[in-house]
Amino acid sequence: MQTVNTEEIMKQIRTEIKEKGLDSSLLSFEEIPFAQEVSHADSNFQPASLQQSAEYLNIRNQIEAYKPVEGNFLVVLIKKIIRKLVKFFIMPIMTEQNALNLHTANAVQQVHNYIQSRAESDKIDIAALVSRIDALEARQAADKQEMAALRSQIRALQLENQELKGLKL
Amino acid sequence: MRIIQFLPTLAFGDAVGNDTVALQKAMRELGYETKIYAEAVDQRLPKDTASDLCAGMPELNPDDVILYHMSTGSKLNYELEKYPCRKMMIYHNITPPHFFHGYNAQAEANAQYGLDGLKHLADKIDFCFADSDFNKSDLRKAGFACPIEVRPILIPFSDYEKKPDMHIIKKYSDNYQNIIFVGRIAPNKKQQDIISAFAFYKKYINPESRLIFVGNWGGMEKYYNRLVNYVKALELDDVIFTGHIKFPEILAYYQIADLFLCMSEHEGFCVPLVEAMYFQVPILAYQSCAVPWTLGGSGFLTDSKNPAETALLMHRILTDDTLKNQILSNQKERLQDFQYEKIKTLFAGQLRSFLQEK
């Protein structure tokens, strides 16, 4: 590896800042207030937002009933007993919820796939239209050139005609 | 003997998911019988990549080996001990919870749950792989006394040879200097320090420059909104947040990048640094966490977060061809250490030495 003299470079840069009197004080990030609660009710369609939600749902659609219990021995024991007692009630709900989540995730993914495939086909359509416009523009330019050539031919013929008329007279 | 890779979530395209899938391929090439089990498998992965852990684990024998990927809080951290076989763990690191404070209470709680799980596992694992020296020292601090070997993440470089998005290349291939950072929008990555350095650079040094953050902000909307407000308050133009984008678009951003600027304060490995090496983008990075290890003497490390100093450093790297070439040459050399075959050989040796121990 080649040696990069970082210390020397940093020294030179610090000297440069001092000599030029560069003011490094900027508005600090700490002065920016924390944003308010994030609203997902934006009326505009945001493809990136849909993609992120679909991705999140893809990965995190299964919830867990299990959470580690904390506290002293007695508290842990009581919590574990309660957990055993309510297991028969919680587990079927969790299974149903997980099934619902899975279908929701799938539905969102399908919507996302559909929008993406539409966007892809739109892209292809646009590319085809752009190339057609390019071809038409090229044809128009060629036609213009041809017309200009014809005009100059007409002018030449008109001049020739005038000359011939002059000769006749 | 089977080697079962075991993890809470197998995601598509993230560092842990890529590593798990790449390891499966490598272990099969080495002749091992292996399979991945995960509680949640990203639906975008090919169907036979992994089995659903909720459908049940196979019967494990004492001869079998679990290779557990540890990167998050999960009940699996407390269930691993019940399997009657030898256990190896790959530690990808857990972001300290305090970074998420005020931005995402769930992420903060999950990170704490993960760190508690890590401590719980300290005496239940027989052998550990760590993605970096930094991760190894984190494991020691968490109480792991078992052998720990450093093994960098397996990166599928062949993916980077795919065609980049030409629209992006065309759009940003102008006379502007493109400064990029690739990675999730997350408080531990300190994107605000990149913004402040860029603000100074654009204002006093080069107005013809743009800053591009490539990465999604899912789950970190509050932090993202605060960053956007910071950019507005600084009256900065040409700061782009791409959000989640497709892989060819990521490749395109690396292609148009003139400098990779990283001010992160917590990384377990930082794959984008290796990606920047691959695309020959000079790296300027803050000296913290696993970053110095991953750079391995390449790139340019700074211990300063002063915006003026960082901005002048950016300018120096972008304009001093000798320095830039030195950095790129060192990065090219370091990149060799992350080649698939090299990591695979390293992993094979470490795996063999563990499996031979009885």
Interface residues (C-beta under 8 A of the other chain):
Chain A: M1 Q2 V4 T6 I9 M10 I13 R14 E16 I17 L22 D23 S24 L26 L27 S28 F29 E31 I32 P33 F34 A35 V38 A48 Q51 Q52 S53 E55 Y56 N58 I59 R60 N61 Q62 E64 Y66 K67 P68 A105 N106 Q109
Chain B: T9 A11 F12 E39 A40 D42 Q43 R44 C54 K75 Y78 G102 Y103 Y113 D116 Q192 D193 I195 S196 A199 F200 Y204 N216 W217 G218 G219 E221 K222 N225 R226 N229 Y230 A233 L234 G243 H244 G297 S298 F300 L301 T302 S304 N306 P307 A308 E309 L312 L313 R316 L323 Q326 I327 S329 N330 E333 R334
